[in-house]
Amino acid sequence: MASSERSTIMPALRYRDSAAAVEWLCRAFGFEKRLVVPGPEGAVAHAELTLGAGMVMVGSGHDGDAYGRLVRSPLDTGGLATGGLYVVVDDVDAHHDRALAAGAEIVLPLRNQDYGGRDYTCRDPEGHVWTFGTYDPWRAAD
């Protein structure tokens, strides 16, 4: 059984400009670099970014391998994301202001949810959809 002290699911996102994405995600959303593996021509072959007990993996979008042919940046799909990410934060209002100041496109404003918690939804510079909120489904189940 996996440890309950860290996430056992890590979304993997592809970006056209992965180096810029890593820097932006840290600046706008508060992620911290755990590992960044350089790729060719200034790209990022693989990055691990953490926030609390969670992690996302980031890499350059390309057709050079089997996985790269399966996953795209929303910039390559006409702006459509096929999924979104939800991240629990303690102070969603401050997080919203930080993301907005860094240029995140707020697509759903700060709001209180009927099921508990407060959240907002935004797009990063390449169109991935992120929701940040105070609702923690693990705590709600306890």
C-alpha positions as CSV (number, residue, x, y, z in Angstrom):
1,M,0.0,0.0,0.0
2,A,1.2,3.5,-0.8
3,S,2.1,6.0,1.9
4,S,-0.7,8.4,2.9
5,E,1.9,11.1,3.5
6,R,2.3,11.9,-0.2
7,S,0.3,11.8,-3.3
8,T,0.3,8.5,-5.3
9,I,-1.2,10.2,-8.4
10,M,0.9,12.6,-10.3
11,P,-0.5,14.3,-13.4
12,A,1.9,14.6,-16.3
13,L,1.5,17.6,-18.5
14,R,3.1,18.4,-21.8
15,Y,3.9,22.0,-22.8
16,R,5.3,23.5,-26.0
17,D,7.6,25.7,-24.0
18,S,8.3,23.5,-21.0
19,A,11.1,25.6,-19.6
20,A,8.8,28.7,-19.4
21,A,6.0,26.6,-18.0
22,V,8.1,25.3,-15.1
23,E,9.1,28.9,-14.2
24,W,5.5,30.2,-14.6
25,L,3.9,27.4,-12.5
26,C,6.4,28.1,-9.7
27,R,5.8,31.8,-9.8
28,A,2.0,31.8,-10.4
29,F,0.9,28.8,-8.4
30,G,3.6,28.3,-5.8
31,F,5.0,25.0,-7.0
32,E,8.6,24.2,-6.0
33,K,11.1,22.5,-8.3
34,R,12.0,19.0,-7.0
35,L,13.8,17.8,-10.2
36,V,14.4,19.4,-13.5
37,V,16.1,17.4,-16.3
38,P,17.2,19.5,-19.2
39,G,16.3,18.5,-22.7
40,P,17.6,19.5,-26.1
41,E,17.5,23.1,-27.2
42,G,16.5,24.6,-23.8
43,A,13.5,22.3,-23.4
44,V,12.7,20.3,-20.2
45,A,12.8,16.5,-20.7
46,H,11.2,15.9,-17.3
47,A,10.4,18.1,-14.3
48,E,8.8,17.3,-10.9
49,L,7.1,20.2,-9.3
50,T,5.7,19.9,-5.7
51,L,3.0,21.8,-3.8
52,G,2.4,20.4,-0.3
53,A,2.1,16.6,-0.6
54,G,1.2,16.8,-4.3
55,M,3.3,16.7,-7.4
56,V,2.9,17.4,-11.2
57,M,5.3,16.2,-13.8
58,V,6.1,18.5,-16.7
59,G,7.8,17.8,-20.0
60,S,8.1,19.1,-23.5
61,G,5.4,18.2,-26.0
62,H,6.8,16.2,-29.0
63,D,6.1,13.4,-31.3
64,G,9.5,11.7,-30.7
65,D,8.2,8.9,-28.4
66,A,5.1,6.8,-27.9
67,Y,3.9,8.9,-24.9
68,G,4.5,12.1,-26.7
69,R,2.2,11.0,-29.5
70,L,-0.6,10.4,-26.9
71,V,-0.5,13.7,-24.9
72,R,-0.6,17.3,-26.2
73,S,-0.7,20.9,-24.9
74,P,-4.1,22.5,-25.3
75,L,-2.4,24.8,-27.7
76,D,-2.3,21.8,-30.1
77,T,-6.0,21.0,-29.6
78,G,-7.6,24.3,-30.5
79,G,-7.4,25.4,-26.8
80,L,-9.4,22.5,-25.5
81,A,-8.2,20.7,-22.4
82,T,-9.3,17.1,-22.0
83,G,-9.1,17.2,-18.2
84,G,-8.4,19.5,-15.3
85,L,-6.4,19.5,-12.1
86,Y,-7.7,20.3,-8.6
87,V,-5.3,21.5,-6.0
88,V,-6.1,22.0,-2.3
89,V,-4.7,25.3,-0.9
90,D,-5.1,26.9,2.5
91,D,-5.7,30.5,1.5
92,V,-7.5,30.4,-1.9
93,D,-8.1,34.1,-2.0
94,A,-4.4,34.9,-1.7
95,H,-3.6,32.1,-4.2
96,H,-6.1,33.6,-6.7
97,D,-4.5,37.0,-6.4
98,R,-1.0,35.5,-6.9
99,A,-2.1,33.6,-10.0
100,L,-3.9,36.6,-11.4
101,A,-0.9,38.8,-10.9
102,A,1.2,36.3,-12.8
103,G,-1.1,36.3,-15.8
104,A,-3.4,33.3,-15.2
105,E,-6.6,33.5,-17.1
106,I,-9.4,33.2,-14.5
107,V,-12.2,31.3,-16.2
108,L,-14.4,30.7,-13.1
109,P,-14.2,33.3,-10.4
110,L,-13.7,32.8,-6.7
111,R,-16.9,31.1,-5.3
112,N,-18.2,29.2,-2.3
113,Q,-19.4,25.7,-3.2
114,D,-22.6,24.2,-1.8
115,Y,-20.6,21.0,-0.8
116,G,-18.1,23.1,1.2
117,G,-14.9,25.0,0.4
118,R,-14.1,27.9,-1.8
119,D,-12.4,27.8,-5.2
120,Y,-11.6,29.3,-8.5
121,T,-10.6,27.9,-11.9
122,C,-8.0,29.3,-14.3
123,R,-6.0,28.4,-17.4
124,D,-2.2,28.5,-17.5
125,P,-0.4,30.1,-20.5
126,E,-0.8,27.0,-22.6
127,G,-4.4,26.4,-21.7
128,H,-4.3,23.6,-19.1
129,V,-7.2,24.0,-16.7
130,W,-6.5,24.3,-13.0
131,T,-8.9,24.6,-10.0
132,F,-7.5,25.7,-6.6
133,G,-9.7,25.5,-3.6
134,T,-10.0,24.9,0.1
135,Y,-12.3,21.8,-0.2
136,D,-10.2,18.7,0.8
137,P,-12.1,15.6,-0.1
138,W,-9.8,13.5,2.2
139,R,-10.8,15.6,5.2
140,A,-14.5,15.7,4.2
141,A,-14.6,11.9,4.2
142,D,-13.2,11.7,7.8
